[in-house]
Amino acid sequence: MLTRVYGTAFFSAKELDAHLERLEQARARDHRKLGRELDLFSFSDLSPGSPFWHPAGQAIWNALSQLWREQNAARGYQEVHTPILYDVELWKQSGHWDKYRDHMYFTEVEGGRWASSR
């Protein structure tokens, strides 16, 4: 039986302390923790992994989306919107099928098998 062991080494105690401090700061700023504390979003077993945005969280989402659109427009980008579902053959052709199929959503439409990664 194989066991994977992870390790990190530092040249000094000072570097180790700095690393541990960064980890602690990251834990304090974890988006899952902040989302609950600030009532930005929640999750439900009805749609695992998909956030339900609360009013304050949706306001942040909208502000970031607007900034994103302004910055992209200033750089000459044009916005497009692509479908969510694709024929599974496209996923196979692109090479994504073998790596991602276990985490995809599937449906049958008009006799064909369709998949989404979102």
N, CA, C and O atoms as a Tinker XYZ file with bonds, in Angstrom:
   472  protein
     1  N      0.844000   -1.179000    0.000000    73     2
     2  CA     0.000000    0.000000    0.000000    64     1     3
     3  C      0.884000    1.235000    0.000000    63     2     4     5
     4  O      1.846000    1.325000    0.763000    81     3
     5  N      0.549000    2.185000   -0.864000    73     3     6
     6  CA     1.311000    3.428000   -0.952000    64     5     7
     7  C      0.631000    4.520000   -0.146000    63     6     8     9
     8  O     -0.597000    4.591000   -0.091000    81     7
     9  N      1.418000    5.353000    0.464000    73     7    10
    10  CA     0.911000    6.509000    1.191000    64     9    11
    11  C      1.639000    7.736000    0.694000    63    10    12    13
    12  O      2.869000    7.764000    0.660000    81    11
    13  N      0.891000    8.744000    0.310000    73    11    14
    14  CA     1.495000    9.987000   -0.143000    64    13    15
    15  C      1.762000   10.863000    1.072000    63    14    16    17
    16  O      0.876000   11.077000    1.899000    81    15
    17  N      2.970000   11.362000    1.174000    73    15    18
    18  CA     3.358000   12.222000    2.280000    64    17    19
    19  C      3.776000   13.566000    1.708000    63    18    20    21
    20  O      4.608000   13.626000    0.803000    81    19
    21  N      3.210000   14.630000    2.226000    73    19    22
    22  CA     3.559000   15.977000    1.792000    64    21    23
    23  C      4.438000   16.621000    2.855000    63    22    24    25
    24  O      4.243000   16.398000    4.050000    81    23
    25  N      5.382000   17.401000    2.426000    73    23    26
    26  CA     6.245000   18.085000    3.369000    64    25    27
    27  C      6.672000   19.437000    2.824000    63    26    28    29
    28  O      6.717000   19.646000    1.612000    81    27
    29  N      6.977000   20.330000    3.711000    73    27    30
    30  CA     7.474000   21.645000    3.350000    64    29    31
    31  C      8.669000   21.933000    4.232000    63    30    32    33
    32  O      8.640000   21.673000    5.435000    81    31
    33  N      9.712000   22.469000    3.638000    73    31    34
    34  CA    10.928000   22.772000    4.395000    64    33    35
    35  C     11.236000   24.258000    4.289000    63    34    36    37
    36  O     10.947000   24.898000    3.278000    81    35
    37  N     11.819000   24.786000    5.337000    73    35    38
    38  CA    12.188000   26.201000    5.384000    64    37    39
    39  C     13.628000   26.317000    5.847000    63    38    40    41
    40  O     14.113000   25.484000    6.613000    81    39
    41  N     14.304000   27.344000    5.382000    73    39    42
    42  CA    15.709000   27.537000    5.736000    64    41    43
    43  C     15.881000   28.112000    7.138000    63    42    44    45
    44  O     16.950000   28.006000    7.738000    81    43
    45  N     14.804000   28.725000    7.655000    73    43    46
    46  CA    14.932000   29.314000    8.984000    64    45    47
    47  C     13.586000   29.279000    9.705000    63    46    48    49
    48  O     12.536000   29.107000    9.086000    81    47
    49  N     13.643000   29.442000   11.005000    73    47    50
    50  CA    12.413000   29.506000   11.807000    64    49    51
    51  C     11.593000   30.728000   11.425000    63    50    52    53
    52  O     10.364000   30.698000   11.489000    81    51
    53  N     12.262000   31.792000   11.033000    73    51    54
    54  CA    11.579000   33.024000   10.628000    64    53    55
    55  C     10.727000   32.778000    9.379000    63    54    56    57
    56  O      9.591000   33.245000    9.294000    81    55
    57  N     11.286000   32.036000    8.406000    73    55    58
    58  CA    10.526000   31.710000    7.199000    64    57    59
    59  C      9.342000   30.815000    7.519000    63    58    60    61
    60  O      8.263000   30.986000    6.951000    81    59
    61  N      9.533000   29.862000    8.423000    73    59    62
    62  CA     8.434000   28.992000    8.855000    64    61    63
    63  C      7.339000   29.824000    9.517000    63    62    64    65
    64  O      6.159000   29.646000    9.213000    81    63
    65  N      7.715000   30.723000   10.410000    73    63    66
    66  CA     6.734000   31.579000   11.085000    64    65    67
    67  C      5.959000   32.424000   10.081000    63    66    68    69
    68  O      4.745000   32.587000   10.211000    81    67
    69  N      6.658000   32.962000    9.079000    73    67    70
    70  CA     5.997000   33.770000    8.060000    64    69    71
    71  C      5.002000   32.927000    7.266000    63    70    72    73
    72  O      3.902000   33.384000    6.954000    81    71
    73  N      5.390000   31.701000    6.942000    73    71    74
    74  CA     4.503000   30.794000    6.217000    64    73    75
    75  C      3.266000   30.467000    7.047000    63    74    76    77
    76  O      2.148000   30.504000    6.534000    81    75
    77  N      3.456000   30.151000    8.316000    73    75    78
    78  CA     2.323000   29.838000    9.193000    64    77    79
    79  C      1.398000   31.039000    9.349000    63    78    80    81
    80  O      0.180000   30.874000    9.429000    81    79
    81  N      1.954000   32.228000    9.393000    73    79    82
    82  CA     1.141000   33.451000    9.475000    64    81    83
    83  C      0.311000   33.629000    8.207000    63    82    84    85
    84  O     -0.860000   34.001000    8.286000    81    83
    85  N      0.903000   33.366000    7.033000    73    83    86
    86  CA     0.155000   33.466000    5.771000    64    85    87
    87  C     -0.987000   32.458000    5.734000    63    86    88    89
    88  O     -2.082000   32.779000    5.270000    81    87
    89  N     -0.744000   31.246000    6.218000    73    87    90
    90  CA    -1.813000   30.248000    6.270000    64    89    91
    91  C     -2.949000   30.695000    7.182000    63    90    92    93
    92  O     -4.122000   30.519000    6.854000    81    91
    93  N     -2.602000   31.266000    8.316000    73    91    94
    94  CA    -3.622000   31.754000    9.251000    64    93    95
    95  C     -4.427000   32.897000    8.633000    63    94    96    97
    96  O     -5.650000   32.943000    8.769000    81    95
    97  N     -3.753000   33.805000    7.965000    73    95    98
    98  CA    -4.452000   34.913000    7.296000    64    97    99
    99  C     -5.378000   34.391000    6.203000    63    98   100   101
   100  O     -6.489000   34.893000    6.034000    81    99
   101  N     -4.922000   33.382000    5.462000    73    99   102
   102  CA    -5.756000   32.797000    4.414000    64   101   103
   103  C     -7.005000   32.153000    5.014000    63   102   104   105
   104  O     -8.097000   32.279000    4.458000    81   103
   105  N     -6.849000   31.464000    6.145000    73   103   106
   106  CA    -8.015000   30.866000    6.813000    64   105   107
   107  C     -9.004000   31.950000    7.249000    63   106   108   109
   108  O    -10.216000   31.763000    7.145000    81   107
   109  N     -8.494000   33.070000    7.731000    73   107   110
   110  CA    -9.366000   34.154000    8.189000    64   109   111
   111  C    -10.118000   34.796000    7.025000    63   110   112   113
   112  O    -11.211000   35.330000    7.215000    81   111
   113  N     -9.542000   34.749000    5.818000    73   111   114
   114  CA   -10.167000   35.369000    4.644000    64   113   115
   115  C    -10.856000   34.354000    3.736000    63   114   116   117
   116  O    -11.235000   34.687000    2.614000    81   115
   117  N    -11.019000   33.134000    4.203000    73   115   118
   118  CA   -11.631000   32.088000    3.394000    64   117   119
   119  C    -13.020000   32.533000    2.934000    63   118   120   121
   120  O    -13.845000   32.944000    3.750000    81   119
   121  N    -13.274000   32.452000    1.637000    73   119   122
   122  CA   -14.543000   32.931000    1.096000    64   121   123
   123  C    -15.745000   32.172000    1.660000    63   122   124   125
   124  O    -16.829000   32.743000    1.773000    81   123
   125  N    -15.576000   30.913000    2.010000    73   123   126
   126  CA   -16.706000   30.167000    2.575000    64   125   127
   127  C    -17.074000   30.706000    3.946000    63   126   128   129
   128  O    -18.255000   30.813000    4.278000    81   127
   129  N    -16.070000   31.045000    4.742000    73   127   130
   130  CA   -16.302000   31.608000    6.076000    64   129   131
   131  C    -16.902000   33.015000    5.965000    63   130   132   133
   132  O    -17.885000   33.336000    6.633000    81   131
   133  N    -16.295000   33.847000    5.111000    73   131   134
   134  CA   -16.781000   35.217000    4.948000    64   133   135
   135  C    -18.184000   35.249000    4.350000    63   134   136   137
   136  O    -19.001000   36.094000    4.715000    81   135
   137  N    -18.459000   34.333000    3.435000    73   135   138
   138  CA   -19.789000   34.283000    2.835000    64   137   139
   139  C    -20.877000   34.059000    3.866000    63   138   140   141
   140  O    -21.939000   34.679000    3.800000    81   139
   141  N    -20.615000   33.166000    4.827000    73   139   142
   142  CA   -21.585000   32.925000    5.912000    64   141   143
   143  C    -21.675000   34.131000    6.837000    63   142   144   145
   144  O    -22.766000   34.600000    7.161000    81   143
   145  N    -20.498000   34.632000    7.262000    73   143   146
   146  CA   -20.476000   35.723000    8.232000    64   145   147
   147  C    -21.110000   36.999000    7.693000    63   146   148   149
   148  O    -21.781000   37.717000    8.434000    81   147
   149  N    -20.905000   37.290000    6.412000    73   147   150
   150  CA   -21.422000   38.522000    5.811000    64   149   151
   151  C    -22.762000   38.319000    5.116000    63   150   152   153
   152  O    -23.293000   39.248000    4.508000    81   151
   153  N    -23.314000   37.104000    5.204000    73   151   154
   154  CA   -24.593000   36.762000    4.586000    64   153   155
   155  C    -24.581000   37.070000    3.085000    63   154   156   157
   156  O    -25.519000   37.661000    2.550000    81   155
   157  N    -23.482000   36.651000    2.411000    73   155   158
   158  CA   -23.355000   36.903000    0.980000    64   157   159
   159  C    -23.997000   35.800000    0.145000    63   158   160   161
   160  O    -24.602000   36.078000   -0.891000    81   159
   161  N    -23.870000   34.562000    0.584000    73   159   162
   162  CA   -24.411000   33.433000   -0.169000    64   161   163
   163  C    -24.585000   32.245000    0.760000    63   162   164   165
   164  O    -24.086000   32.235000    1.886000    81   163
   165  N    -25.296000   31.253000    0.270000    73   163   166
   166  CA   -25.455000   29.999000    1.004000    64   165   167
   167  C    -25.475000   28.864000   -0.004000    63   166   168   169
   168  O    -25.553000   29.086000   -1.212000    81   167
   169  N    -25.404000   27.652000    0.508000    73   167   170
   170  CA   -25.454000   26.461000   -0.333000    64   169   171
   171  C    -26.597000   25.580000    0.129000    63   170   172   173
   172  O    -27.027000   25.650000    1.281000    81   171
   173  N    -27.081000   24.759000   -0.772000    73   171   174
   174  CA   -28.190000   23.870000   -0.466000    64   173   175
   175  C    -27.946000   22.517000   -1.113000    63   174   176   177
   176  O    -27.330000   22.432000   -2.175000    81   175
   177  N    -28.428000   21.467000   -0.477000    73   175   178
   178  CA   -28.347000   20.132000   -1.052000    64   177   179
   179  C    -29.188000   20.024000   -2.325000    63   178   180   181
   180  O    -29.028000   19.079000   -3.098000    81   179
   181  N    -30.085000   20.991000   -2.543000    73   179   182
   182  CA   -30.911000   20.979000   -3.745000    64   181   183
   183  C    -30.090000   21.246000   -5.002000    63   182   184   185
   184  O    -30.488000   20.865000   -6.103000    81   183
   185  N    -28.932000   21.905000   -4.834000    73   183   186
   186  CA   -28.041000   22.188000   -5.959000    64   185   187
   187  C    -26.607000   22.239000   -5.441000    63   186   188   189
   188  O    -26.031000   23.320000   -5.321000    81   187
   189  N    -26.025000   21.077000   -5.133000    73   187   190
   190  CA   -24.701000   21.029000   -4.518000    64   189   191
   191  C    -23.646000   21.778000   -5.335000    63   190   192   193
   192  O    -23.564000   21.637000   -6.555000    81   191
   193  N    -22.853000   22.567000   -4.638000    73   191   194
   194  CA   -21.759000   23.281000   -5.277000    64   193   195
   195  C    -22.154000   24.573000   -5.960000    63   194   196   197
   196  O    -21.294000   25.288000   -6.474000    81   195
   197  N    -23.436000   24.886000   -5.975000    73   195   198
   198  CA   -23.905000   26.112000   -6.624000    64   197   199
   199  C    -24.371000   27.105000   -5.564000    63   198   200   201
   200  O    -25.231000   26.769000   -4.749000    81   199
   201  N    -23.829000   28.304000   -5.558000    73   199   202
   202  CA   -24.228000   29.270000   -4.533000    64   201   203
   203  C    -25.606000   29.859000   -4.793000    63   202   204   205
   204  O    -26.010000   30.070000   -5.937000    81   203
   205  N    -26.305000   30.113000   -3.718000    73   203   206
   206  CA   -27.532000   30.893000   -3.742000    64   205   207
   207  C    -27.135000   32.278000   -3.247000    63   206   208   209
   208  O    -26.876000   32.463000   -2.058000    81   207
   209  N    -27.087000   33.253000   -4.153000    73   207   210
   210  CA   -26.608000   34.593000   -3.810000    64   209   211
   211  C    -27.673000   35.359000   -3.048000    63   210   212   213
   212  O    -28.815000   35.467000   -3.495000    81   211
   213  N    -27.296000   35.887000   -1.905000    73   211   214
   214  CA   -28.182000   36.741000   -1.115000    64   213   215
   215  C    -28.026000   38.168000   -1.619000    63   214   216   217
   216  O    -27.111000   38.436000   -2.398000    81   215
   217  N    -28.898000   39.108000   -1.196000    73   215   218
   218  CA   -28.845000   40.469000   -1.743000    64   217   219
   219  C    -27.462000   41.132000   -1.680000    63   218   220   221
   220  O    -27.026000   41.716000   -2.672000    81   219
   221  N    -26.768000   41.057000   -0.550000    73   219   222
   222  CA   -25.448000   41.699000   -0.457000    64   221   223
   223  C    -24.437000   41.023000   -1.381000    63   222   224   225
   224  O    -23.609000   41.697000   -1.994000    81   223
   225  N    -24.501000   39.710000   -1.480000    73   223   226
   226  CA   -23.608000   38.987000   -2.373000    64   225   227
   227  C    -23.905000   39.284000   -3.832000    63   226   228   229
   228  O    -22.988000   39.412000   -4.644000    81   227
   229  N    -25.182000   39.393000   -4.167000    73   227   230
   230  CA   -25.554000   39.720000   -5.548000    64   229   231
   231  C    -25.108000   41.131000   -5.911000    63   230   232   233
   232  O    -24.729000   41.386000   -7.054000    81   231
   233  N    -25.151000   42.046000   -4.950000    73   231   234
   234  CA   -24.673000   43.411000   -5.203000    64   233   235
   235  C    -23.176000   43.398000   -5.522000    63   234   236   237
   236  O    -22.726000   44.108000   -6.421000    81   235
   237  N    -22.411000   42.598000   -4.790000    73   235   238
   238  CA   -20.975000   42.482000   -5.074000    64   237   239
   239  C    -20.778000   41.854000   -6.444000    63   238   240   241
   240  O    -19.961000   42.331000   -7.233000    81   239
   241  N    -21.519000   40.786000   -6.737000    73   239   242
   242  CA   -21.433000   40.129000   -8.043000    64   241   243
   243  C    -21.700000   41.136000   -9.168000    63   242   244   245
   244  O    -20.964000   41.190000  -10.154000    81   243
   245  N    -22.755000   41.924000   -9.006000    73   243   246
   246  CA   -23.112000   42.901000  -10.039000    64   245   247
   247  C    -22.030000   43.964000  -10.212000    63   246   248   249
   248  O    -21.715000   44.353000  -11.336000    81   247
   249  N    -21.463000   44.434000   -9.101000    73   247   250
   250  CA   -20.404000   45.450000   -9.175000    64   249   251
   251  C    -19.162000   44.889000   -9.877000    63   250   252   253
   252  O    -18.557000   45.566000  -10.707000    81   251
   253  N    -18.788000   43.656000   -9.541000    73   251   254
   254  CA   -17.639000   43.030000  -10.195000    64   253   255
   255  C    -17.912000   42.775000  -11.677000    63   254   256   257
   256  O    -17.026000   42.957000  -12.512000    81   255
   257  N    -19.127000   42.359000  -12.002000    73   255   258
   258  CA   -19.484000   42.129000  -13.401000    64   257   259
   259  C    -19.412000   43.428000  -14.201000    63   258   260   261
   260  O    -18.931000   43.442000  -15.334000    81   259
   261  N    -19.891000   44.513000  -13.606000    73   259   262
   262  CA   -19.839000   45.804000  -14.284000    64   261   263
   263  C    -18.391000   46.244000  -14.502000    63   262   264   265
   264  O    -18.040000   46.708000  -15.587000    81   263
   265  N    -17.558000   46.099000  -13.484000    73   263   266
   266  CA   -16.141000   46.442000  -13.612000    64   265   267
   267  C    -15.484000   45.594000  -14.699000    63   266   268   269
   268  O    -14.722000   46.108000  -15.518000    81   267
   269  N    -15.778000   44.309000  -14.703000    73   267   270
   270  CA   -15.242000   43.395000  -15.708000    64   269   271
   271  C    -15.645000   43.847000  -17.116000    63   270   272   273
   272  O    -14.815000   43.884000  -18.025000    81   271
   273  N    -16.925000   44.189000  -17.285000    73   271   274
   274  CA   -17.397000   44.644000  -18.596000    64   273   275
   275  C    -16.709000   45.943000  -19.008000    63   274   276   277
   276  O    -16.302000   46.087000  -20.160000    81   275
   277  N    -16.577000   46.880000  -18.087000    73   275   278
   278  CA   -15.916000   48.155000  -18.399000    64   277   279
   279  C    -14.460000   47.941000  -18.796000    63   278   280   281
   280  O    -13.991000   48.519000  -19.777000    81   279
   281  N    -13.750000   47.120000  -18.046000    73   279   282
   282  CA   -12.334000   46.856000  -18.335000    64   281   283
   283  C    -12.165000   46.127000  -19.667000    63   282   284   285
   284  O    -11.263000   46.448000  -20.440000    81   283
   285  N    -13.013000   45.168000  -19.932000    73   283   286
   286  CA   -12.925000   44.453000  -21.202000    64   285   287
   287  C    -13.252000   45.371000  -22.379000    63   286   288   289
   288  O    -12.575000   45.328000  -23.406000    81   287
   289  N    -14.278000   46.194000  -22.234000    73   287   290
   290  CA   -14.642000   47.121000  -23.317000    64   289   291
   291  C    -13.510000   48.106000  -23.579000    63   290   292   293
   292  O    -13.212000   48.418000  -24.732000    81   291
   293  N    -12.881000   48.594000  -22.520000    73   291   294
   294  CA   -11.770000   49.535000  -22.679000    64   293   295
   295  C    -10.599000   48.906000  -23.425000    63   294   296   297
   296  O     -9.795000   49.614000  -24.032000    81   295
   297  N    -10.499000   47.597000  -23.382000    73   295   298
   298  CA    -9.408000   46.893000  -24.055000    64   297   299
   299  C     -9.829000   46.305000  -25.403000    63   298   300   301
   300  O     -9.067000   45.579000  -26.042000    81   299
   301  N    -11.051000   46.630000  -25.824000    73   299   302
   302  CA   -11.512000   46.202000  -27.139000    64   301   303
   303  C    -12.139000   44.825000  -27.210000    63   302   304   305
   304  O    -12.425000   44.329000  -28.300000    81   303
   305  N    -12.361000   44.192000  -26.048000    73   303   306
   306  CA   -12.994000   42.876000  -26.060000    64   305   307
   307  C    -14.491000   43.018000  -26.291000    63   306   308   309
   308  O    -15.103000   43.999000  -25.870000    81   307
   309  N    -15.074000   42.033000  -26.962000    73   307   310
   310  CA   -16.513000   41.993000  -27.149000    64   309   311
   311  C    -17.064000   40.799000  -26.394000    63   310   312   313
   312  O    -16.481000   39.716000  -26.418000    81   311
   313  N    -18.175000   40.997000  -25.732000    73   311   314
   314  CA   -18.767000   39.949000  -24.908000    64   313   315
   315  C    -19.604000   39.001000  -25.761000    63   314   316   317
   316  O    -20.336000   39.435000  -26.650000    81   315
   317  N    -19.490000   37.720000  -25.485000    73   315   318
   318  CA   -20.316000   36.694000  -26.118000    64   317   319
   319  C    -20.892000   35.815000  -25.020000    63   318   320   321
   320  O    -20.435000   35.856000  -23.878000    81   319
   321  N    -21.873000   35.037000  -25.363000    73   319   322
   322  CA   -22.466000   34.090000  -24.415000    64   321   323
   323  C    -22.619000   32.765000  -25.137000    63   322   324   325
   324  O    -23.226000   32.707000  -26.206000    81   323
   325  N    -22.080000   31.709000  -24.568000    73   323   326
   326  CA   -22.118000   30.393000  -25.203000    64   325   327
   327  C    -23.117000   29.488000  -24.496000    63   326   328   329
   328  O    -23.489000   29.751000  -23.353000    81   327
   329  N    -23.555000   28.424000  -25.167000    73   327   330
   330  CA   -24.510000   27.493000  -24.549000    64   329   331
   331  C    -23.914000   26.811000  -23.316000    63   330   332   333
   332  O    -22.697000   26.754000  -23.137000    81   331
   333  N    -24.793000   26.306000  -22.492000    73   331   334
   334  CA   -24.376000   25.570000  -21.307000    64   333   335
   335  C    -24.226000   24.081000  -21.639000    63   334   336   337
   336  O    -23.312000   23.423000  -21.141000    81   335
   337  N    -25.111000   23.558000  -22.467000    73   335   338
   338  CA   -25.104000   22.138000  -22.818000    64   337   339
   339  C    -24.475000   21.921000  -24.189000    63   338   340   341
   340  O    -24.696000   22.691000  -25.123000    81   339
   341  N    -23.676000   20.841000  -24.288000    73   339   342
   342  CA   -23.077000   20.445000  -25.550000    64   341   343
   343  C    -23.237000   18.938000  -25.720000    63   342   344   345
   344  O    -23.307000   18.193000  -24.742000    81   343
   345  N    -23.294000   18.506000  -26.962000    73   343   346
   346  CA   -23.302000   17.086000  -27.279000    64   345   347
   347  C    -22.040000   16.464000  -26.671000    63   346   348   349
   348  O    -20.959000   17.047000  -26.757000    81   347
   349  N    -22.173000   15.296000  -26.062000    73   347   350
   350  CA   -21.017000   14.673000  -25.416000    64   349   351
   351  C    -19.875000   14.420000  -26.397000    63   350   352   353
   352  O    -18.716000   14.337000  -25.989000    81   351
   353  N    -20.187000   14.298000  -27.669000    73   351   354
   354  CA   -19.139000   14.077000  -28.671000    64   353   355
   355  C    -18.152000   15.239000  -28.712000    63   354   356   357
   356  O    -16.966000   15.030000  -28.968000    81   355
   357  N    -18.620000   16.458000  -28.464000    73   355   358
   358  CA   -17.711000   17.607000  -28.430000    64   357   359
   359  C    -16.729000   17.481000  -27.272000    63   358   360   361
   360  O    -15.545000   17.783000  -27.421000    81   359
   361  N    -17.225000   17.033000  -26.113000    73   359   362
   362  CA   -16.351000   16.856000  -24.946000    64   361   363
   363  C    -15.303000   15.778000  -25.222000    63   362   364   365
   364  O    -14.156000   15.896000  -24.792000    81   363
   365  N    -15.703000   14.729000  -25.943000    73   363   366
   366  CA   -14.750000   13.675000  -26.291000    64   365   367
   367  C    -13.707000   14.194000  -27.281000    63   366   368   369
   368  O    -12.514000   13.935000  -27.129000    81   367
   369  N    -14.167000   14.926000  -28.291000    73   367   370
   370  CA   -13.270000   15.463000  -29.317000    64   369   371
   371  C    -12.263000   16.451000  -28.724000    63   370   372   373
   372  O    -11.109000   16.488000  -29.149000    81   371
   373  N    -12.692000   17.244000  -27.755000    73   371   374
   374  CA   -11.825000   18.271000  -27.168000    64   373   375
   375  C    -10.807000   17.691000  -26.186000    63   374   376   377
   376  O     -9.842000   18.362000  -25.819000    81   375
   377  N    -11.025000   16.436000  -25.759000    73   375   378
   378  CA   -10.121000   15.821000  -24.799000    64   377   379
   379  C    -10.535000   16.019000  -23.353000    63   378   380   381
   380  O     -9.852000   15.543000  -22.446000    81   379
   381  N    -11.640000   16.712000  -23.123000    73   379   382
   382  CA   -12.109000   16.972000  -21.765000    64   381   383
   383  C    -12.855000   15.774000  -21.163000    63   382   384   385
   384  O    -12.943000   15.643000  -19.942000    81   383
   385  N    -13.377000   14.925000  -22.005000    73   383   386
   386  CA   -14.239000   13.826000  -21.563000    64   385   387
   387  C    -13.573000   12.935000  -20.522000    63   386   388   389
   388  O    -14.135000   12.714000  -19.449000    81   387
   389  N    -12.386000   12.425000  -20.823000    73   387   390
   390  CA   -11.734000   11.484000  -19.912000    64   389   391
   391  C    -11.389000   12.113000  -18.572000    63   390   392   393
   392  O    -11.417000   11.438000  -17.542000    81   391
   393  N    -11.069000   13.378000  -18.577000    73   391   394
   394  CA   -10.643000   14.034000  -17.340000    64   393   395
   395  C    -11.816000   14.548000  -16.498000    63   394   396   397
   396  O    -11.748000   14.514000  -15.270000    81   395
   397  N    -12.884000   15.022000  -17.137000    73   395   398
   398  CA   -13.931000   15.737000  -16.401000    64   397   399
   399  C    -15.290000   15.049000  -16.341000    63   398   400   401
   400  O    -16.173000   15.532000  -15.632000    81   399
   401  N    -15.495000   13.947000  -17.049000    73   399   402
   402  CA   -16.846000   13.386000  -17.138000    64   401   403
   403  C    -17.443000   13.019000  -15.792000    63   402   404   405
   404  O    -18.663000   13.063000  -15.637000    81   403
   405  N    -16.618000   12.656000  -14.806000    73   403   406
   406  CA   -17.154000   12.290000  -13.491000    64   405   407
   407  C    -17.728000   13.489000  -12.747000    63   406   408   409
   408  O    -18.442000   13.324000  -11.758000    81   407
   409  N    -17.418000   14.700000  -13.222000    73   407   410
   410  CA   -17.884000   15.912000  -12.546000    64   409   411
   411  C    -18.812000   16.732000  -13.436000    63   410   412   413
   412  O    -19.026000   17.920000  -13.195000    81   411
   413  N    -19.355000   16.096000  -14.459000    73   411   414
   414  CA   -20.237000   16.795000  -15.394000    64   413   415
   415  C    -21.692000   16.431000  -15.141000    63   414   416   417
   416  O    -22.002000   15.447000  -14.469000    81   415
   417  N    -22.568000   17.247000  -15.694000    73   415   418
   418  CA   -24.008000   17.035000  -15.600000    64   417   419
   419  C    -24.494000   16.560000  -16.956000    63   418   420   421
   420  O    -24.059000   17.073000  -17.987000    81   419
   421  N    -25.391000   15.587000  -16.967000    73   419   422
   422  CA   -25.853000   14.989000  -18.208000    64   421   423
   423  C    -27.363000   15.066000  -18.312000    63   422   424   425
   424  O    -28.075000   15.106000  -17.309000    81   423
   425  N    -27.833000   15.086000  -19.548000    73   423   426
   426  CA   -29.261000   15.026000  -19.817000    64   425   427
   427  C    -29.463000   14.425000  -21.197000    63   426   428   429
   428  O    -28.561000   14.435000  -22.035000    81   427
   429  N    -30.646000   13.907000  -21.417000    73   427   430
   430  CA   -31.025000   13.376000  -22.727000    64   429   431
   431  C    -31.965000   14.394000  -23.366000    63   430   432   433
   432  O    -32.958000   14.798000  -22.761000    81   431
   433  N    -31.645000   14.804000  -24.596000    73   431   434
   434  CA   -32.484000   15.750000  -25.326000    64   433   435
   435  C    -32.695000   15.217000  -26.730000    63   434   436   437
   436  O    -31.734000   15.004000  -27.469000    81   435
   437  N    -33.937000   15.004000  -27.096000    73   435   438
   438  CA   -34.305000   14.546000  -28.432000    64   437   439
   439  C    -33.448000   13.365000  -28.888000    63   438   440   441
   440  O    -32.982000   13.334000  -30.027000    81   439
   441  N    -33.245000   12.405000  -28.004000    73   439   442
   442  CA   -32.520000   11.195000  -28.336000    64   441   443
   443  C    -31.007000   11.304000  -28.285000    63   442   444   445
   444  O    -30.308000   10.323000  -28.538000    81   443
   445  N    -30.490000   12.485000  -27.961000    73   443   446
   446  CA   -29.040000   12.660000  -27.871000    64   445   447
   447  C    -28.612000   12.862000  -26.431000    63   446   448   449
   448  O    -29.403000   13.275000  -25.583000    81   447
   449  N    -27.349000   12.565000  -26.167000    73   447   450
   450  CA   -26.803000   12.743000  -24.809000    64   449   451
   451  C    -26.021000   14.043000  -24.768000    63   450   452   453
   452  O    -25.120000   14.262000  -25.577000    81   451
   453  N    -26.365000   14.892000  -23.836000    73   451   454
   454  CA   -25.780000   16.220000  -23.711000    64   453   455
   455  C    -25.117000   16.365000  -22.333000    63   454   456   457
   456  O    -25.513000   15.710000  -21.369000    81   455
   457  N    -24.108000   17.229000  -22.262000    73   455   458
   458  CA   -23.389000   17.396000  -20.989000    64   457   459
   459  C    -23.024000   18.855000  -20.767000    63   458   460   461
   460  O    -22.890000   19.641000  -21.705000    81   459
   461  N    -22.869000   19.183000  -19.506000    73   459   462
   462  CA   -22.452000   20.525000  -19.107000    64   461   463
   463  C    -21.415000   20.403000  -18.017000    63   462   464   465
   464  O    -21.479000   19.493000  -17.191000    81   463
   465  N    -20.461000   21.310000  -18.008000    73   463   466
   466  CA   -19.460000   21.310000  -16.946000    64   465   467
   467  C    -19.797000   22.336000  -15.881000    63   466   468   469
   468  O    -19.091000   22.426000  -14.877000    81   467
   469  N    -20.853000   23.110000  -16.068000    73   467   470
   470  CA   -21.231000   24.131000  -15.100000    64   469   471
   471  C    -22.341000   23.643000  -14.210000    63   470   472
   472  O    -22.792000   24.374000  -13.328000    81   471
